[in-house]
Amino acid sequence: MPDTLTLISHALCPYVQRAAIVLHEKNVPFDRVTIDLADKPDWFRAASPLGKVPLLKLGGDRYLFESAPIVEFLDETEGSRLHPEDPAERARHRAYIEFASQILNGIGALYNARDDTGFYAAGEALRAKFRHLEGELDPDGPFFAGRAFSLVDAAFAPVFRYFDVFETFLTLEMFDDLDRVLAWRGKLAARTSVQEAVTADYPALLTAFLQNRNSWISQLLDLRSRERSLLVAH
Ligand SMILES: N[C@@H](CCC(=O)N[C@@H](CS)C(=O)NCC(=O)O)C(=O)O
């Protein structure tokens, strides 16, 4: 591919991370342009029919939108395949990528919940999905379908990254007794492509984002930081 690819990004977007992980997995050099989603530039509005990141800029003025087609395009054009060969297995992987997207919606419900009732209901709904995954994971791991890293792994790594930040101030018990999910989470966190998909300030940026939600989680965060400052004061 003659031109360098450009990933149009936002620092916190989990869908952008899917594309960044696949680019890293395939050793494809790429540029990254981060945009302010609260003040979308005109060129971005013109290139993105849904007004969302990620976009992948190809040569010339060609853009791809939506993370699923972007990662499938990368899988088909760069390096060895991350999607399985068998059509039924490939369809199952696509379904679990959608499952990861539904979990991301559930995480949104968790951090946007206005009160404790909404927060715990969102937590329970998420836990049910992780419990389902426990039964779906390859028993020998380390990845979703066994030894080979797949596009499903690229979709779930950003899911678990939210919990790395949540767990700095919350005890959620989300993964209690879900040993396969926990082992999978650990393997994904240790993967270079996953680590390099975000910048070093990701935890601070996500924490600031949560503080500004004006939701139940913002209150929990506020409480925890006041507890911490009291401890420091003593
Ligand atoms: N279905 C899309 C979801 C992408 C998405 O939700 N992007 C968010 C940021 S994480 C976005 O750009 N939101 C801006 C907006 O909706 O105005 C995909 O898979 O690419």
PDBQT file of the ligand as one rigid body, heavy atoms in Angstrom, charges set to zero:
ROOT
HETATM    1  N1  LIG A 301     -20.355   1.948  15.441  1.00  0.00    +0.000 N 
HETATM    2  C1  LIG A 301     -19.227   2.856  15.493  1.00  0.00    +0.000 C 
HETATM    3  C2  LIG A 301     -19.159   3.493  16.876  1.00  0.00    +0.000 C 
HETATM    4  C3  LIG A 301     -18.103   4.583  16.934  1.00  0.00    +0.000 C 
HETATM    5  C4  LIG A 301     -18.410   5.591  18.027  1.00  0.00    +0.000 C 
HETATM    6  O1  LIG A 301     -19.388   5.457  18.785  1.00  0.00    +0.000 OA
HETATM    7  N2  LIG A 301     -17.565   6.616  18.119  1.00  0.00    +0.000 N 
HETATM    8  C5  LIG A 301     -17.800   7.673  19.098  1.00  0.00    +0.000 C 
HETATM    9  C6  LIG A 301     -16.589   7.887  19.998  1.00  0.00    +0.000 C 
HETATM   10  S1  LIG A 301     -16.184   6.405  20.886  1.00  0.00    +0.000 SA
HETATM   11  C7  LIG A 301     -17.998   8.990  18.360  1.00  0.00    +0.000 C 
HETATM   12  O2  LIG A 301     -17.296   9.306  17.433  1.00  0.00    +0.000 OA
HETATM   13  N3  LIG A 301     -18.966   9.785  18.824  1.00  0.00    +0.000 N 
HETATM   14  C8  LIG A 301     -19.175  11.105  18.303  1.00  0.00    +0.000 C 
HETATM   15  C9  LIG A 301     -20.615  11.405  18.103  1.00  0.00    +0.000 C 
HETATM   16  O3  LIG A 301     -21.453  10.483  18.153  1.00  0.00    +0.000 OA
HETATM   17  O4  LIG A 301     -20.930  12.585  17.883  1.00  0.00    +0.000 OA
HETATM   18  C10 LIG A 301     -17.938   2.114  15.160  1.00  0.00    +0.000 C 
HETATM   19  O5  LIG A 301     -17.880   0.900  15.421  1.00  0.00    +0.000 OA
HETATM   20  O6  LIG A 301     -17.003   2.722  14.623  1.00  0.00    +0.000 OA
ENDROOT
TORSDOF 0
